[in-house]
Amino acid sequence: MFEFLSESRASVAAVIIIILLISFLVSIFIGRKQNALTARDEVFGDPERTKGGWYWAVCGVSALLLVWFYYSWGVGRAYYPQAANELCQVAKLEEAISPIKAALPISSRYYKSTLLVSRNSNQLLDLRSELPADLFSSAEQSEIKLIIDSIERLIVNSSDPANLDAGLTKQLEGLSADLEALSAKLGAGYAGLTPTEEALAQPKWGTTYIEIPVLPMTPKGVLFDNVALEAQAITKRFNKIRNHLPENNVLVTDIKQRIDTLREASESGAYDESTFEQREAYVKAVERIFRRLDDGLIFPAASLEGVNTAIANLDSVSEDARGGLRIVESLLLPGPGVVKSRTQCTEQGSARWLPKPTDVVATFMRLANPDLENGGGYRGVTLLWWKWLPVADVVGFLFPDWIADAWPGEYARHGADGSITPKFKDNLLAFAQGEISLGYVPMFDGHIWDSMFRVLIALSLGILLGVPLGLLMGVSKFFKSFFDPLIELYRPVPPLAWAPLILTIFGIQDDGKIFLLFMVAFAIMVISARTGAIGTQLSKIRAAHSLGSTDSQILRNVIFPNALPEILTGIRIAVGVCWGTLVAAEMLAGTTGVGFIENIARTVSDYELIWVTILIMGLLGLLLDLIMRWVIDKTIPWRGKG
């Protein structure tokens, strides 16, 4: 069933989009109706008026998902599943003629020849004005000026239409005619064209690692593909055309000889190292410009007018041949569209880094599959499953080895015959190290559980140690004065600043990550509990004293209940901060966990997997926050009603 849903992502998305649109409109209607009914009974600022409102939650979620579907091209793929393949064929044509466009004032404001003339002429002017008189003799300076004059003459000869070779003119006219023929073929339409069986057998758009099918799967796509193949051949011919003039051939030979003579003079050994390097640098600068002009890439502007007109006409016909595809691309595929690069076509714009919701779900289902042998899980570990956990491992984690070391007596020693008789101390050590079989219990397993386990353990330790200390700091001069500088010293330091040090000390195992998260949760819980204790009304404390309460009773029955709202709020904050810190710690060093998955996905630019991990972290954080809301409602129902 999951395979069918994965293959039919576009159809599934089409149904989901309609449901979301209906939910969005219906929720707005219900919300406005409810607001009209209760407008007279509600008072602004009353916390009770914020309860309920499920319809606005539906409205917000629907709006968010609709925006996601739109900017990820999910809407376009849902209702026009062949659009990307057709745009791929259009991109093939764009890629094929792009080298010709680069030489024309279509992709830029000027002819490439114009830019070459301008740049090289300006550089020659600079070289002429910056000629170092102290490095070259008078004769050499005259020689250099002659070389620069000759190079400038190359530019003039290449730019003059009167010097254009008849054969070159014929080649350019032939290219223009062939491009016009391509336009006519493209404008004739795709009647009678059919895609090949190989093309139709390609995986659908976005269902494999090949993002967009490359072979044309529609008659319109076949038309653009055929035209692109012919355009490639025309472009190859254009790239081989050079404007080598007989007049320039003589100048080229003369310039080469003069430059070689200058270089031989520099290499004669009559100059020190610094002078030689400066002379050589100047000669190389002159030679560099000469080499560029020797390529024959400067054409008279008028000679390329025919090619320019033909390319402009081809662009216009191509735009018309797209037909309804233009509307789909402009309205449902926001961004630069599809780009063809060598062997593949890729989505650009927001669709490049924002995967479609159905693709994210498909990736999640693949990761959630517990069958590791058939591609489930990630890197040999399930996403979230269960396993039989040895009880001895739990005991070994909870009981430190020093318990056995502190027990009276000595450990067993081997006898003369090599036999070893364990003593109670040895058995106690084996128990503390988890080497004694104590049976098995079912336990969660996988990347998600590993992350959850680290957060829950660290959070529990932070609460157990941070809340009592915070309460004591709120009622005791000693505890506040002694611990406050210590807490405030490390609390402002970002958790990631501690991460390299802690991971170096503890290694990449769970100990270091749990300790790092504990530091985060501990500081938050101390501050929350201290703030709550300080905020207790003095009248309540004096009333308790007057009734004969002891200090411990006041702390337990007056201060702690008053501090509980701050403490529970601190726990909510600590959960979120611990999640962010955990992912960073797992990205720095780890072999399991949600952060580890995201780190690997980041290195290979797997955007779908990155979004899966982001959604997993967000949903788990939301789940924990909902649990904390429920705990707060049940524990301190009086909050906000005093």
Secondary structure by P-SEA (a helix, b strand, c coil): caaaaaaaaaaaaaaaaaaaaaaaaaaaaaaaaaaaaaccccccccccccccaaaaaaaaaaaaaaaaaaaacccccccccaaaaaaaaaaaaaaaaaaaaaaccccccccaaaaaaaaaaaaaaaaaaacccccccaaaaaaaaaaaaaaaaaaaaaaccccccaaaaaaaaaaaaaaaaaaaaaacccccccccccccccccccccccccccccccaaaaaaaaaaaaaaaaaaaaaacccccaaaaaaaaaaaaaaaaaaaaaacccccaaaaaaaaaaaaaaaaaaaaaacccccccccaaaaaaaaaaaaaaaaaaacaaaaaaaccccccccccccccccccccccccccaaaaaaaaaaaaccccccccccccccccccccccaaaaaaacccccccccccccccccccccbbbbcaaaaaaaaaacccccbbbbbbbcaaaaaaaaaaaaaaaaaacaaaaaaaaaccaaaaaacaaaaaaacccccccaaaaaaaaccccaaaaaaaaaaaaaaaaaaaaaaaaaaccaaaaaaaaaacccaaaaacccccccaaaaaaaaaaaaaaaaaaaaaaaaaacccccaaaaaaaaaaacaaaaaaaaaaaaaaaaaaaaaaaaaaaaacccccccc
